[in-house]
């Protein structure tokens, strides 16, 4: 089955986590040079892209990457909010958005796996 025909079959509800993890990974890798190349941002971006691929292809290891990204994104977001506070409101709002979307898509994947 080709990739284009698979996208025609899949509804948006099933494709939303793939889009989120793919965009989040691309943004993290894009922002890495602007923050002096911290390794945790590069690793998180790479894991997000791998997770998007795993969810799209229904790999068994994608669930475990989702759980690991849940922990990493939560710690990274909350730590950034603690350090920066809301002195830089763009970073604060983006970290809250990233954390909330990570939580929502993690619970979506967990509930989808149970059924």
Backbone torsions as a table, in degrees:
resi	resn	phi	psi	omega
1	UNK	NA	130.2	-177.9
2	UNK	-77.9	163.8	-177.9
3	UNK	-64.3	-41.6	-178.6
4	UNK	-65.5	-39.4	179.1
5	UNK	-71.0	-29.9	177.0
6	UNK	-68.3	-37.8	178.5
7	UNK	-68.2	-28.1	177.5
8	UNK	-71.6	-31.0	-178.7
9	UNK	-77.9	-39.3	-173.7
10	UNK	-76.2	135.6	176.5
11	UNK	-85.4	172.3	-175.6
12	UNK	-65.0	-33.9	-179.5
13	UNK	-61.1	-36.8	178.7
14	UNK	-81.7	-25.2	-177.8
15	UNK	-90.4	-15.8	-177.5
16	UNK	-60.2	-43.8	177.2
17	UNK	-63.6	-35.0	178.2
18	UNK	-63.7	-44.2	179.3
19	UNK	-64.3	-44.7	-178.9
20	UNK	-62.3	-51.6	-177.6
21	UNK	-66.8	-34.0	177.3
22	UNK	-67.2	-45.6	178.9
23	UNK	-68.1	-41.5	179.1
24	UNK	-62.1	-42.1	178.2
25	UNK	-64.9	-41.9	178.9
26	UNK	-65.4	-41.3	178.7
27	UNK	-65.3	-43.1	179.7
28	UNK	-63.3	-41.6	178.4
29	UNK	-70.1	-32.6	177.8
30	UNK	-69.0	-37.9	-177.7
31	UNK	-81.6	-9.0	-177.0
32	UNK	-58.7	-45.4	179.4
33	UNK	-65.1	-28.1	-178.2
34	UNK	-75.7	-14.5	179.8
35	UNK	-114.8	27.6	175.6
36	UNK	65.2	35.7	171.8
37	UNK	54.9	55.6	174.4
38	UNK	-73.0	136.4	-174.5
39	UNK	-67.7	-29.2	-178.1
40	UNK	-67.9	-30.4	177.9
41	UNK	-72.2	-40.4	177.4
42	UNK	-65.3	-41.4	179.1
43	UNK	-66.8	-41.6	178.7
44	UNK	-65.3	-40.2	177.5
45	UNK	-65.1	-42.0	178.8
46	UNK	-66.2	-42.3	177.5
47	UNK	-64.8	-35.5	177.5
48	UNK	-64.8	-42.5	177.6
49	UNK	-66.2	-39.3	177.0
50	UNK	-65.6	-36.6	177.9
51	UNK	-66.4	-41.8	177.9
52	UNK	-60.1	-43.2	177.3
53	UNK	-63.7	-44.1	-178.9
54	UNK	-63.6	-39.7	178.3
55	UNK	-68.3	-41.5	-179.5
56	UNK	-62.6	-40.4	-178.0
57	UNK	-93.1	4.8	179.6
58	UNK	55.9	48.9	177.7
59	UNK	-81.4	148.5	-178.0
60	UNK	-68.3	-28.0	-177.1
61	UNK	-81.7	-9.2	-178.7
62	UNK	-65.0	-35.6	178.8
63	UNK	-61.0	-40.8	-178.9
64	UNK	-72.2	-32.6	174.3
65	UNK	-68.5	-36.4	176.8
66	UNK	-61.9	-44.3	179.0
67	UNK	-65.5	-40.1	178.5
68	UNK	-68.3	-38.8	177.0
69	UNK	-68.0	-29.4	175.2
70	UNK	-60.1	-47.3	179.9
71	UNK	-67.7	-45.6	-177.6
72	UNK	-65.1	-45.5	-178.6
73	UNK	-67.1	-36.7	178.6
74	UNK	-65.1	-48.4	-179.9
75	UNK	-64.2	-44.9	-178.4
76	UNK	-63.5	-43.5	-178.5
77	UNK	-67.3	-48.5	-177.9
78	UNK	-68.1	-35.9	176.8
79	UNK	-65.8	-42.4	178.0
80	UNK	-63.5	-41.2	177.5
81	UNK	-64.7	-37.6	179.6
82	UNK	-66.9	-43.9	-177.7
83	UNK	-72.5	-49.4	-176.0
84	UNK	-81.8	-30.7	-172.9
85	UNK	66.9	-138.0	174.7
86	UNK	-118.8	30.1	174.5
87	UNK	-64.0	-38.7	173.6
88	UNK	-110.5	98.7	-170.8
89	UNK	-69.3	-26.7	178.6
90	UNK	-67.0	-44.5	177.8
91	UNK	-66.0	-40.9	179.5
92	UNK	-61.1	-47.7	-179.9
93	UNK	-67.0	-39.2	-179.8
94	UNK	-68.4	-35.4	178.1
95	UNK	-69.7	-39.0	176.0
96	UNK	-64.2	-43.7	178.8
97	UNK	-62.6	-43.7	179.5
98	UNK	-63.2	-42.9	179.8
99	UNK	-65.3	-46.4	-178.1
100	UNK	-64.7	-44.0	178.3
101	UNK	-65.7	-36.2	176.1
102	UNK	-63.0	-43.8	178.6
103	UNK	-62.8	-45.1	-179.4
104	UNK	-62.0	-46.0	-177.9
105	UNK	-73.2	-28.6	174.5
106	UNK	-65.6	-46.7	178.9
107	UNK	-66.6	-32.7	175.5
108	UNK	-63.2	-44.1	179.5
109	UNK	-66.7	-40.1	178.9
110	UNK	-63.9	-45.2	180.0
111	UNK	-67.1	-36.6	178.6
112	UNK	-66.9	-33.7	179.9
113	UNK	-71.9	-34.6	-179.8
114	UNK	-67.0	-34.1	-176.5
115	UNK	-90.6	NA	NA
